Amino acid sequence: MPKNKTHSGMSKRVKVTGGGKLMRQQAGLRHRLEVKSSKETRDLSGVVPVNKADVKRVKKMLGR
């Protein structure tokens, strides 16, 4: 039986922490930045955990 391939697009978007948590970048920081407040830009710049509803699907795409 051949191995499953990791979904390359998902591996670029999601990183796995040492404890196995899936972390992703928040959306909305690519354009219209002059309109957004500095606070909004700072808040969007961090990484956040993947939504609980999506974890199973994302893990499958990462081959975990």
HELIX and SHEET records of a PDB file:
HELIX    1   1 SER A    8  ARG A   13  1                                   6    
HELIX    2   2 SER A   38  SER A   45  1                                   8    
HELIX    3   3 VAL A   55  MET A   61  1                                   7    
SHEET    1   A 3 VAL A  14  VAL A  16  0                                        
SHEET    2   A 3 LEU A  22  GLN A  25 -1                                        
SHEET    3   A 3 VAL A  47  PRO A  49 -1                                        
END                                                                             
